[in-house]
Amino acid sequence: MSIHKYIKENIALLGSNTYTAPDIPDKRLNGALTSYAPDVNLEHVIAIKDSSILLSGKEGCLFVGDAVYIKTAFEKPIQLEYEAIEGIEYYTIEKETKFGKIKTIGKVQVMLKNEETMDLTPHLVNVNLEGFVQLIQGILKEGEEGKEFVNTSQVTPLSEMSEDIKVDYIKLVANFTYSDDQQIDAREYAEIVSLISRIDLSSPKRIEVRSYISNTESLESTEELLNRIQDSVEEGSFDILSKSLFKDILYIFGKNNPIDTWADNKFLQDISQTLGMEEEEIELIITAIKNDEAILKERKNDSEIKKSMKDIAAKAAAVGLPMAAIYFSGSVVGLSAAGITSGLAAMGMGGILGFSSMFTGIGTIVLLGVGTYQGLKKITGISQLENNKQREFMLQAIIRNTQKSLTYLIEDINEITRQLSLEIKKGNENSTKIEKLSNMLNMLSQGAHINSEKQQQSQVEQILTTLPLTLDVNRLNELTNKPTLEKIRQFILSCYVALPVVVMDNERSAEKEEFQIREDLTLEEAEGLQECFEKIEYNKVAQAAFATVTGKAKNMFKNR
């Protein structure tokens, strides 16, 4: 067991309020680094014990690969390198109180290799002393068994790992796609290319992957690939990487099968056992995959995204699965790990964008008052549009990823075309190879078509984040009540479909028509709809509020 893994598995010996990377709350991490470990690279932090009364992280113990940093109130910080420790012990002394009672006091003493001794007791307030000694003794024992006291990153995403690790990771995913029918179909290949795009695989290594995928006779064993990766990464990182690998394979399985039937697939069964996956971990990964897809399919707004991400984070904490493991290679829908960190606001959804810059007309805010202004936005439906910033960001990132994937696919098509042309010139003696290359070219073309459709749909969805999903017909009629705007009104109406909905009115149910945006909008229609709404200023607060109230008043008058 590595030093890093030992610390993570035993940090709880120090008592409550202990955290391990990569799930250390920012407040605790920032507090510790600024208070008593300013020279430590935050990526090297393995675990923290927060002993501060206010839980600020400014007091306690911070562990890295080669040392522990300790701080308590009114004492100077201590940096204790494991290599410098000869031994450590816990002992007790008895002290008589002023009331004549005997009190047993625990003490911690560390012996250094330079023959100095240190009393650590005053520095370990609110820390389990026996647990601290046990943890340090365990670290020293691991060192005696040949484990190195070195600092390594605890949060390196797959995109920042070595090219060789990335290649072996992709090869493992490719092995799965071949495992069921000895071939890779267009949809599977498109997803592999999307993964390649998310992890930023270099051009020379993409050629290596392409060669691997196109030559089934050269497939390496899954066991060999896993062993090679395991030998290349730190033990704690492999645990996260392996769970991410299972997630990516599981996602591709779900593109052609009900994802909940994964246990019926022998490859998934075998690799889940090899990787030591727990059933509850797999269920959580499935939940995360479904959530990623639902954000887009169900057009979740920012509030809904925030809630679902918090739910997943809570479940991840309950089963002991770091969120970093779920998003180690990025999101299955096309977000890179970096995109998730910034876009989903470091998994906590903090930093949701403000909306004030979206609107002009500050005088309106001053005139009506902020409360009234917010109320008008809610009445006119504009506040709902403002609640789509996170989904819009995700769609922008997905579009970028898809464009990059299309570029890679075009590179693949050009290369296979070149190879096919060379084989044709050689004559018919290589007809088997020609057939194989032709099939590969056909599969690549289909993959490019799938990605092109995905990009166009993502562009449509991005535009929809700025459009009302439910149309206020009264407002529309009032804003387009001029002959010159008749065609605009008709076009907008053509992009919506009237659906019957049941509403409650004075405890009675009644049916009315509600105009919902069409599900089959083309990119051209979505762009045209966006331009039309901008032209009639449908989403300007003052105009929208006036038109809504006027339209409803006219409608009531007509119905009398």
C-alpha positions in Angstrom: 0.0 0.0 0.0 1.3 3.5 -0.9 1.9 6.2 1.7 -0.9 8.2 0.1 -3.5 5.4 0.3 -2.5 4.5 3.9 -3.0 8.1 5.0 -6.4 8.3 3.3 -7.6 5.1 4.8 -6.5 6.0 8.3 -6.9 9.7 8.6 -10.1 9.1 10.6 -7.9 8.0 13.5 -7.4 11.7 14.3 -11.1 12.1 15.1 -14.0 14.0 13.4 -13.7 16.6 10.7 -11.2 14.7 8.6 -11.1 15.0 4.8 -9.2 13.3 2.0 -8.3 14.5 -1.5 -9.9 15.1 -3.8 -13.0 15.7 -1.6 -11.6 18.3 0.7 -13.9 21.3 1.0 -12.4 24.5 -0.4 -12.9 26.4 2.9 -10.9 23.8 4.9 -8.2 23.5 2.2 -7.8 27.3 1.7 -7.8 27.8 5.5 -5.0 25.3 6.1 -2.9 26.4 3.1 -3.0 30.1 4.0 -2.7 29.6 7.8 0.1 27.0 8.3 1.1 25.4 5.0 1.6 28.3 2.5 4.4 26.6 0.6 2.5 23.4 -0.1 1.2 22.7 -3.6 -2.6 22.2 -3.1 -2.5 19.3 -5.6 -0.2 17.4 -3.2 -2.5 17.6 -0.2 -3.6 14.1 0.7 -5.7 14.7 3.8 -6.7 17.3 6.4 -7.8 17.2 10.0 -9.6 20.4 10.9 -9.3 21.0 14.6 -10.4 24.7 14.6 -13.4 25.6 16.7 -15.1 27.5 13.9 -14.2 24.8 11.3 -12.2 27.3 9.2 -9.4 24.8 8.4 -6.9 27.3 9.9 -5.9 24.8 12.7 -5.2 21.1 12.5 -3.0 18.7 10.6 -2.3 18.7 6.9 -0.7 15.6 5.3 1.3 15.4 2.1 3.5 12.6 0.7 6.6 13.6 2.6 5.5 15.6 5.7 2.8 16.5 8.1 2.0 20.2 8.9 0.5 21.0 12.3 -1.0 24.1 13.8 -3.0 25.1 16.8 -4.0 28.4 18.3 -1.2 30.5 19.9 1.4 28.1 18.7 3.8 28.4 15.7 3.1 26.0 12.8 5.2 22.8 12.7 6.5 21.0 9.6 7.5 17.4 10.4 9.1 15.4 7.6 8.5 11.7 7.9 12.1 11.0 6.8 13.4 13.0 9.8 11.4 11.0 12.4 13.2 8.2 14.3 10.1 7.3 16.4 7.0 8.6 18.0 5.2 7.6 21.2 2.0 8.2 23.2 2.2 8.1 27.0 0.3 9.4 30.0 1.2 11.3 33.1 -0.8 11.8 36.2 -1.3 15.3 37.6 -2.9 16.5 40.8 -5.6 19.2 40.3 -6.0 22.1 42.7 -9.0 20.1 44.2 -6.7 17.2 45.0 -8.0 14.9 42.3 -5.6 13.0 40.1 -6.0 13.7 36.3 -4.5 11.5 33.6 -3.0 13.5 30.8 -2.0 12.1 27.4 1.2 13.2 25.8 2.8 12.8 22.4 6.6 12.8 22.0 8.5 12.5 18.7 12.1 11.5 18.5 14.0 12.9 15.5 17.0 11.3 13.7 19.2 14.2 14.8 18.6 13.1 18.4 16.2 15.9 19.2 12.9 15.3 20.9 9.7 17.3 20.6 6.6 17.5 22.7 3.8 17.7 20.2 1.0 17.7 22.7 0.5 21.5 22.8 0.2 21.5 19.0 -2.4 18.7 18.8 -5.4 20.4 20.5 -8.7 18.7 19.5 -6.8 15.9 17.8 -7.0 12.3 19.0 -3.5 11.9 20.4 -3.4 8.1 20.3 -4.8 8.1 16.8 -2.2 10.6 15.6 0.7 8.5 17.0 -0.8 5.4 15.4 -1.1 7.1 12.0 2.5 8.4 12.0 3.8 5.0 13.1 1.9 3.4 10.2 3.4 5.9 7.8 6.9 5.2 9.1 6.3 1.4 8.8 5.2 1.8 5.2 8.5 3.7 4.6 10.5 0.9 6.2 8.9 -1.5 3.7 10.3 0.5 0.8 7.5 3.0 0.1 8.9 6.4 -0.9 8.0 9.7 0.9 7.2 11.7 -2.2 4.6 14.3 -3.2 2.4 13.5 -6.1 -0.8 15.2 -7.4 -3.9 13.8 -5.9 -6.3 15.4 -8.4 -4.7 15.1 -11.9 -7.5 14.5 -14.4 -7.0 12.0 -17.3 -6.4 14.8 -19.7 -3.3 15.9 -17.9 -1.8 12.4 -17.5 0.8 10.9 -19.8 0.0 10.1 -23.4 0.8 6.4 -22.9 -1.8 6.2 -20.1 -4.4 7.9 -22.3 -3.7 5.5 -25.1 -4.0 2.4 -22.9 -7.2 3.8 -21.5 -8.7 4.2 -24.9 -7.5 0.7 -25.9 -9.4 -0.7 -22.9 -12.6 1.1 -24.1 -12.0 -0.3 -27.6 -11.6 -3.8 -26.2 -15.1 -3.6 -24.8 -16.6 -2.5 -28.1 -15.1 -5.5 -29.8 -16.0 -7.9 -27.0 -19.6 -8.6 -27.9 -19.6 -8.8 -31.8 -15.9 -8.6 -32.7 -16.5 -5.2 -34.4 -17.0 -1.6 -33.6 -20.0 0.2 -35.0 -20.4 3.8 -36.0 -22.1 5.0 -32.7 -19.4 3.3 -30.6 -16.6 4.8 -32.6 -18.2 8.3 -32.4 -18.3 8.0 -28.6 -14.6 6.8 -28.5 -13.6 9.8 -30.7 -15.6 12.1 -28.3 -13.6 10.6 -25.4 -10.4 11.2 -27.3 -11.4 14.8 -27.8 -12.2 15.3 -24.1 -8.8 14.0 -22.9 -6.8 15.9 -25.5 -4.9 13.0 -27.1 -2.1 14.2 -29.4 -2.2 13.6 -33.1 0.6 10.9 -33.1 -1.2 9.0 -30.4 -4.5 9.3 -32.2 -2.8 7.6 -35.1 -1.7 4.8 -32.8 -5.2 4.4 -31.5 -6.7 4.4 -35.0 -4.2 1.6 -36.0 -5.2 -0.4 -32.9 -8.9 -0.1 -33.6 -8.6 -0.9 -37.3 -6.5 -4.1 -36.7 -8.5 -6.6 -34.5 -5.6 -9.1 -34.7 -3.4 -6.8 -32.7 -5.7 -6.3 -29.7 -3.9 -6.5 -26.4 -5.4 -8.3 -23.4 -7.5 -6.3 -21.0 -5.4 -7.6 -18.1 -2.2 -6.5 -19.7 -3.5 -3.0 -20.4 -4.8 -2.7 -16.8 -1.5 -3.8 -15.4 0.4 -1.4 -17.5 -1.7 1.5 -16.4 -1.5 0.4 -12.7 2.3 0.4 -12.9 2.3 3.9 -14.4 0.1 5.7 -11.9 0.1 6.2 -8.1 -2.1 3.8 -6.2 -4.7 6.3 -5.2 -4.9 7.7 -8.7 -5.4 4.2 -10.2 -8.4 3.7 -7.9 -10.1 6.9 -9.3 -8.9 6.1 -12.9 -10.4 2.6 -12.8 -13.8 3.8 -11.7 -13.8 6.4 -14.4 -12.8 3.7 -17.0 -15.8 1.6 -15.9 -18.1 4.6 -16.2 -16.9 5.3 -19.8 -17.3 1.7 -20.8 -20.7 1.5 -19.1 -21.9 4.7 -21.0 -20.9 3.2 -24.4 -22.8 0.0 -23.4 -25.8 2.1 -22.6 -25.8 3.6 -26.1 -27.0 0.3 -27.6 -28.6 -1.4 -24.5 -30.6 -0.5 -21.4 -27.8 0.6 -19.1 -29.4 -1.1 -16.1 -28.8 -4.5 -17.7 -25.0 -4.1 -17.5 -24.7 -7.2 -15.4 -25.8 -9.3 -18.4 -22.7 -8.3 -20.2 -19.7 -10.6 -19.5 -17.0 -8.0 -20.2 -18.6 -5.6 -17.8 -19.1 -8.3 -15.2 -15.4 -9.4 -15.5 -13.9 -5.9 -15.4 -16.1 -4.8 -12.5 -14.7 -7.7 -10.5 -11.1 -7.1 -11.6 -11.4 -3.4 -10.7 -13.1 -4.2 -7.4 -16.2 -2.2 -8.2 -18.9 -2.3 -5.5 -22.6 -2.6 -6.5 -23.5 0.7 -4.8 -20.7 2.4 -6.7 -21.9 1.1 -10.0 -25.5 2.3 -9.2 -24.2 5.7 -8.4 -22.2 5.9 -11.7 -25.4 4.9 -13.5 -27.2 7.7 -11.7 -24.5 10.2 -12.7 -24.7 9.1 -16.4 -28.5 9.4 -16.4 -28.2 12.8 -14.7 -25.8 14.1 -17.3 -28.1 13.0 -20.1 -31.2 14.4 -18.3 -29.7 17.9 -18.0 -29.9 18.1 -21.8 -32.8 15.8 -22.6 -35.2 17.2 -20.0 -33.8 20.8 -20.4 -33.1 21.2 -16.7 -32.6 24.7 -15.5 -29.8 25.9 -13.2 -31.8 25.3 -10.0 -32.6 21.7 -11.1 -29.0 21.1 -12.1 -27.7 22.4 -8.8 -30.1 20.1 -6.9 -29.3 17.0 -8.9 -25.5 17.6 -8.6 -25.9 18.1 -4.8 -27.8 14.8 -4.6 -25.1 12.9 -6.5 -22.4 14.5 -4.3 -24.3 13.4 -1.2 -24.7 9.8 -2.5 -21.0 9.8 -3.6 -20.0 10.7 0.0 -22.2 8.1 1.4 -20.6 5.3 -0.6 -17.1 6.7 -0.4 -16.8 7.4 -4.1 -15.0 10.6 -4.9 -16.8 12.9 -7.4 -13.4 13.2 -9.2 -13.7 9.5 -10.1 -17.1 10.1 -11.8 -15.7 13.0 -13.8 -12.1 12.0 -14.1 -12.3 11.8 -18.0 -15.0 14.5 -18.2 -18.7 14.2 -18.6 -20.2 11.5 -20.9 -22.2 14.1 -22.7 -19.1 15.9 -23.9 -17.7 18.1 -21.2 -14.0 17.9 -20.4 -12.8 17.6 -16.8 -11.7 21.3 -17.0 -15.1 22.2 -18.4 -16.9 20.6 -15.5 -14.7 22.2 -13.0 -15.4 25.7 -14.3 -18.9 25.1 -15.7 -20.4 23.1 -12.9 -18.5 25.4 -10.5 -16.2 22.8 -9.0 -19.1 20.3 -8.4 -20.7 22.6 -5.9 -22.5 24.8 -8.5 -21.0 27.9 -6.8 -20.4 30.8 -9.1 -23.7 30.6 -11.0 -23.6 33.6 -13.3 -25.3 36.8 -12.4 -27.8 38.2 -14.9 -27.8 42.0 -14.5 -25.5 42.5 -17.5 -28.1 40.8 -19.7 -30.5 43.7 -19.4 -30.4 47.4 -20.3 -32.8 50.0 -18.9 -31.5 50.6 -15.4 -34.0 53.4 -15.1 -36.7 50.8 -15.1 -35.2 49.1 -12.1 -34.9 52.4 -10.2 -38.4 53.4 -11.2 -40.2 50.2 -10.2 -38.0 49.1 -7.4 -35.9 45.9 -7.3 -38.7 43.8 -5.7 -41.3 44.9 -8.3 -38.8 44.3 -11.1 -38.1 40.8 -10.0 -41.8 40.2 -9.7 -42.3 41.4 -13.3 -39.6 39.1 -14.5 -41.4 36.2 -12.9 -44.8 37.2 -14.3 -43.4 37.5 -17.8 -41.4 34.3 -17.7 -38.1 36.0 -18.2 -36.7 34.7 -14.9 -37.0 31.2 -16.2 -34.8 32.1 -19.2 -32.2 33.5 -16.8 -32.2 30.2 -15.0 -30.6 28.4 -18.0 -27.1 29.7 -17.9 -25.5 26.4 -16.7 -27.2 24.3 -19.5 -26.2 27.0 -22.0 -22.6 26.7 -20.9 -22.7 22.9 -21.1 -24.1 23.0 -24.6 -21.4 25.4 -25.7 -18.8 23.0 -24.4 -20.5 20.1 -26.0 -20.5 21.9 -29.3 -16.8 22.6 -29.0 -16.1 19.0 -28.2 -18.2 17.7 -31.1 -16.5 20.1 -33.5 -13.1 18.8 -32.4 -14.4 15.2 -32.7 -15.6 15.9 -36.3 -12.1 17.2 -37.1 -10.6 14.0 -35.8 -13.1 11.9 -37.8 -12.3 13.8 -40.9 -8.6 13.2 -40.3 -9.4 9.5 -39.9 -11.5 9.4 -43.1 -8.7 11.1 -45.1 -6.1 8.6 -43.8 -8.3 5.5 -44.5 -9.1 6.9 -47.9 -5.4 7.3 -48.6 -4.7 3.7 -47.5 -7.6 2.4 -49.6 -6.3 4.2 -52.7 -2.9 2.7 -52.3 -4.3 -0.8 -51.9 -6.5 -0.4 -55.0 -3.5 0.6 -57.0 -1.7 -2.6 -56.0 -4.4 -4.8 -57.6 -6.7 -7.5 -56.3 -4.2 -9.6 -54.3 -5.1 -7.6 -51.3 -8.9 -7.7 -51.8 -9.4 -8.7 -48.1 -7.6 -5.6 -46.9 -9.5 -3.5 -49.4 -12.8 -4.8 -48.1 -11.7 -4.2 -44.5 -10.6 -0.6 -45.3 -13.9 0.0 -47.2 -15.9 -1.1 -44.2 -13.7 1.1 -41.9 -14.3 4.1 -44.2 -18.1 3.4 -44.2 -18.1 3.2 -40.4 -16.1 6.5 -40.1 -18.5 8.3 -42.5 -21.5 7.1 -40.4 -19.7 8.2 -37.2 -19.1 11.7 -38.7 -22.8 11.8 -39.6 -23.8 10.9 -36.1 -21.5 13.6 -34.7 -22.8 16.2 -37.2 -26.4 15.5 -36.1 -25.3 15.7 -32.4 -23.6 19.1 -33.0 -26.7 20.5 -34.8 -29.0 19.3 -32.1 -26.7 20.8 -29.4 -26.8 24.1 -31.3 -30.6 24.0 -31.4 -30.7 23.3 -27.7 -28.2 26.1 -27.0 -30.5 28.6 -28.7 -33.5 27.2 -26.8 -31.9 28.2 -23.6 -32.6 31.8 -24.7 -36.2 31.1 -25.8 -39.5 30.6 -23.9 -40.5 27.0 -24.0 -44.0 28.0 -23.3 -45.4 30.9 -25.4 -47.5 33.7 -24.0 -49.9 34.2 -26.9 -51.5 37.3 -25.4 -48.1 39.0 -25.1 -47.2 37.8 -28.7 -50.4 39.2 -30.2 -50.0 42.5 -28.4 -46.3 42.9 -29.5 -47.2 42.0 -33.2 -50.4 43.9 -33.6 -49.1 45.8 -36.6 -49.5 44.6 -40.2 -45.8 44.7 -40.8 -45.3 42.2 -38.0 -48.0 39.7 -39.1 -45.5 37.3 -40.7 -43.3 37.3 -37.6 -46.3 36.3 -35.5 -47.2 33.5 -37.9 -43.7 32.2 -37.9 -43.4 32.2 -34.1 -46.7 30.4 -33.8 -45.6 27.8 -36.3 -42.7 27.0 -34.0 -45.1 26.1 -31.2 -47.7 23.5 -30.8 -51.0 23.9 -28.8 -51.3 21.2 -26.2 -54.2 20.7 -23.7 -53.3 21.1 -20.1 -55.3 20.8 -16.9 -55.2 23.7 -14.5 -56.9 24.3 -11.1 -59.2 27.3 -10.8 -61.0 27.8 -7.5 -60.5 24.1 -6.6 -62.0 23.1 -9.9 -60.0 21.5 -12.7 -60.3 23.1 -16.1 -58.7 22.4 -19.5 -56.9 25.1 -21.5 -54.5 25.3 -24.4 -50.8 25.9 -23.8 -48.4 26.6 -26.6 -45.2 24.5 -26.1 -42.2 24.8 -28.3 -41.9 22.1 -31.0 -39.5 19.2 -30.3 -38.5 18.9 -34.0 -37.3 22.5 -34.6 -34.5 22.6 -37.1 -31.4 24.8 -36.5 -32.6 27.3 -39.1 -36.0 27.6 -37.4 -34.4 28.0 -34.0 -32.2 30.8 -35.3 -35.1 32.4 -37.0 -37.2 32.2 -33.9 -34.4 33.8 -31.8 -34.2 36.7 -34.3 -38.0 37.2 -34.3 -38.2 37.4 -30.5 -35.3 39.9 -30.4 -37.1 42.0 -33.1 -40.3 42.3 -31.2 -38.5 42.6 -27.8 -40.4 39.7 -26.4 -38.0 39.3 -23.5 -37.5 43.0 -22.5 -39.0 43.3 -19.1 -40.9 46.6 -19.6 -42.3 45.7 -23.0 -43.1 42.2 -22.0 -44.9 43.2 -18.8 -47.0 45.9 -20.6 -47.9 43.5 -23.5 -48.8 40.7 -21.1 -51.1 42.9 -19.0 -52.6 44.6 -22.0 -53.1 41.3 -23.9 -54.8 39.7 -20.9 -57.1 42.7 -20.4 -58.2 42.6 -24.1 -58.8 38.9 -23.9 -61.0 39.3 -20.8 -62.9 42.1 -22.5 -63.5 39.9 -25.6 -64.8 37.0 -23.4 -67.5 39.1 -21.7 
